[in-house]
Amino acid sequence: MRLASYALLLAIVSFSVWSQAQGTKDPQAITLLNACLLASGGLVSISTINDFSASGSVTYYWASQNVQGTVTLKALGTTDFRLDGVTPSGNRSWAVTNNTGTLLDVDGTRTTISYANALNVGILNWPLPNIVATLSNAVANVSYLGLVQSDAGQAYQVHVQITDSTNPDPTYASLYAIDYFFDPNTAYLLETLDTLYPVTSLSAGLQHEVLFSNYQTVSGVLVPFSVTEKISGQTTWSVKLTGVSFNVGLTTADFKL
């Protein structure tokens, strides 16, 4: 079924969200976001999910070698996310909570994840709650960028930009920006695109992609069981999930390293 078939069904909802918001909302972009939620289980079902826990296998692409291991992923709301990988080379964990984070590498090195790089994380491997939050955010600017060729194939592209006018540092006020890419036939989310920044500069960002595939139904909603991250076109890790659970009672304490 082509995405156009969703348009009539979503028109009233889309117009309502668009007309009430203060940010600039492209009606076609709002329709696409709603179509993805509808195809993935529905706004109501997705909105009832407070936390996310998953396990499976991970492959890290380090220098000239591919390192395989097991992985667990956890998320709470749209601000807390954690990934723990266990490999023969050692354990690698990173976690973000409330726009700050920590990376604990296999050699025991502890590195702070900057605000600029923590801001867009959300639920990295399943961003549908982030889309729900965007639809209810009055100051979000949402734009439709057309049918494009993405790393995941042909897709409809939607750009979301949120400017925080209350941020005391104007350098950080407009860092929240992310692009969503949707399958033209199913409306499934295929990819997200945002920017990672070096510690020393915000002027030379790196393209950060996350690709989603192998969707399976869990508790009435669709979840991608294959997730791959790329930075500047280079694959950094790939996860294949074997189990997913919702609403297991996670707290912010589960995201401290």
C-alpha positions in Angstrom: 0.0 0.0 0.0 1.4 3.4 -1.0 1.8 6.1 1.6 -0.9 8.2 -0.2 -3.5 5.7 1.0 -2.9 6.9 4.6 -3.5 10.6 3.8 -7.3 10.7 4.0 -7.4 8.7 7.2 -4.9 11.0 8.8 -6.0 14.4 7.4 -8.1 15.5 10.4 -5.5 14.5 13.0 -2.7 16.0 11.0 -4.5 19.3 10.5 -5.3 19.5 14.2 -1.7 19.1 15.3 -0.5 21.5 12.7 -3.0 24.2 13.3 -2.5 24.3 17.1 1.3 24.3 17.2 3.4 27.5 17.3 6.3 26.0 15.3 6.2 25.7 11.5 4.5 22.4 10.7 4.3 21.2 7.1 1.0 19.3 6.8 2.6 16.7 4.5 5.4 16.1 7.0 2.9 15.7 9.8 0.9 13.2 7.7 4.1 11.2 7.2 4.9 11.1 10.9 1.3 10.0 11.7 1.4 7.4 9.0 4.5 5.9 10.5 2.9 5.7 13.9 -0.3 4.2 12.4 1.6 1.6 10.4 3.7 0.7 13.5 0.9 0.0 15.9 -0.9 3.3 16.5 -0.4 6.4 18.5 -2.3 5.1 21.5 -0.3 1.8 21.8 3.1 3.6 21.3 2.2 6.3 23.8 1.6 3.7 26.6 5.2 2.5 26.4 7.3 4.1 29.2 10.5 2.1 28.9 12.2 -0.3 26.6 14.6 -3.2 27.2 16.2 -5.5 24.5 18.9 -8.0 24.1 20.8 -9.6 21.2 24.1 -9.7 19.4 26.4 -6.8 18.4 29.2 -6.4 15.9 31.6 -3.6 16.4 33.6 -2.4 13.4 36.9 -1.4 14.9 39.8 -0.5 12.7 40.6 -3.5 10.5 38.6 -6.1 12.6 35.0 -6.9 13.3 34.4 -7.7 16.9 31.3 -9.7 17.9 29.5 -10.0 21.2 26.3 -9.7 23.1 24.3 -6.6 23.8 21.6 -5.1 25.9 19.8 -1.9 25.2 17.6 0.1 27.6 15.6 3.3 27.3 13.3 5.3 29.5 11.1 8.0 28.1 12.8 9.9 25.3 15.8 11.2 27.3 17.5 8.1 28.8 19.3 5.5 26.7 21.9 2.8 27.4 23.8 0.3 25.3 26.0 -2.4 27.0 28.2 -4.6 24.7 30.1 -7.6 26.0 32.9 -8.8 23.7 36.1 -11.0 23.9 38.0 -7.7 23.8 36.2 -6.3 26.9 33.0 -4.6 27.8 31.9 -1.3 26.2 29.0 0.7 27.6 27.6 4.1 27.0 24.6 5.8 28.5 22.7 9.1 28.2 20.3 10.6 30.7 18.7 14.0 30.5 21.1 15.2 27.8 24.3 14.2 29.5 26.2 10.9 29.2 29.2 8.7 29.7 31.2 6.2 27.5 33.0 3.4 29.3 35.4 1.8 26.8 36.9 -1.7 26.7 40.1 -0.5 28.2 38.3 1.2 31.1 38.6 4.7 29.7 35.7 6.9 30.8 34.7 9.7 28.5 31.9 12.3 28.9 29.4 12.4 26.2 28.8 16.1 25.5 25.4 17.8 25.6 25.7 18.4 21.9 25.9 14.7 21.2 23.5 13.5 23.9 20.7 15.8 22.8 19.5 13.8 19.8 19.9 10.3 21.2 16.4 9.6 22.4 15.6 5.9 22.0 18.3 5.4 19.5 17.2 2.0 18.3 13.4 2.6 18.3 12.7 6.4 17.8 8.9 6.1 17.6 8.3 7.7 21.0 10.5 10.6 19.8 8.1 11.1 16.9 5.2 11.1 19.3 7.0 13.8 21.3 7.6 15.8 18.2 3.9 15.8 17.3 3.0 17.2 20.7 5.8 19.8 20.8 4.4 23.2 20.1 7.7 24.8 19.1 9.0 22.0 16.8 9.5 22.9 13.2 8.7 20.0 10.9 9.4 20.1 7.1 8.8 17.7 4.3 11.9 17.4 2.0 10.5 15.0 -0.6 11.2 11.6 -2.0 15.0 11.0 -1.8 17.6 8.3 -2.1 18.8 7.4 1.4 21.3 4.8 2.6 18.2 2.6 3.2 16.8 3.1 -0.3 14.1 5.5 -1.6 12.4 7.2 1.2 10.3 10.2 2.1 12.4 12.6 4.2 11.1 14.7 7.1 13.3 17.2 8.9 12.6 18.2 12.5 14.3 21.2 14.1 13.6 22.4 17.7 15.1 25.6 18.9 15.4 26.1 22.7 14.9 29.8 23.3 15.4 29.3 27.0 18.9 27.9 26.7 21.3 30.4 28.3 24.0 29.4 25.7 22.8 30.4 22.2 25.5 28.1 20.8 23.5 25.1 21.9 20.0 26.5 21.3 19.5 25.1 17.9 21.4 21.8 18.1 18.3 19.6 18.2 17.8 18.6 14.6 17.1 15.2 13.1 15.8 13.8 9.8 13.5 10.8 9.5 13.3 8.6 6.4 10.1 6.6 5.7 9.5 3.7 3.4 7.2 5.0 0.5 5.2 1.7 0.5 4.8 0.8 4.2 5.5 4.1 6.0 8.0 2.2 8.3 10.9 4.2 9.6 14.0 3.3 7.6 16.6 5.7 8.9 17.4 8.7 11.1 20.1 11.3 10.3 21.6 13.8 12.7 25.0 15.3 13.6 27.8 14.3 16.0 30.3 17.0 17.1 33.9 16.8 18.1 34.6 17.7 21.7 36.5 20.9 20.7 34.1 22.3 18.0 30.5 22.6 16.9 31.5 23.8 13.5 32.7 20.5 11.9 29.9 18.1 12.6 29.9 14.4 11.5 27.0 12.8 9.7 25.4 10.3 12.1 23.0 7.7 10.6 21.0 4.9 12.2 19.3 2.4 9.9 16.3 0.1 10.9 15.1 -3.1 9.3 13.7 -6.6 10.1 10.6 -5.2 11.8 8.7 -7.6 14.1 5.6 -7.2 16.2 6.1 -6.9 20.0 3.0 -6.3 22.2 1.1 -4.9 19.2 3.7 -2.5 17.9 6.5 -2.9 15.3 10.1 -2.9 16.4 13.2 -3.1 14.2 15.2 -6.1 15.2 18.2 -5.1 13.0 19.8 -1.7 13.8 23.0 -0.3 12.2 24.9 2.9 13.1 27.1 4.8 10.7 29.3 7.9 11.2 30.5 9.8 8.2 29.4 6.8 6.0 31.4 4.3 8.0 29.6 1.5 9.9 30.5 1.6 13.6 28.2 -1.1 15.0 25.3 -3.3 14.1 22.8 -4.9 16.4 20.5 -7.9 15.9 17.9 -8.3 18.6 16.5 -11.5 19.9 14.2 -10.2 22.5 12.3 -7.0 23.4 10.2 -6.0 26.4 8.3 -2.9 27.3 7.4 -1.3 30.6 9.7 -3.4 32.7 10.0 -0.7 35.4 13.3 1.0 34.5 14.3 4.1 36.5 17.0 6.8 35.9 19.3 4.7 38.2 19.5 2.2 35.4 21.3 4.7 33.2 24.2 5.6 35.5 27.7 4.4 34.6 
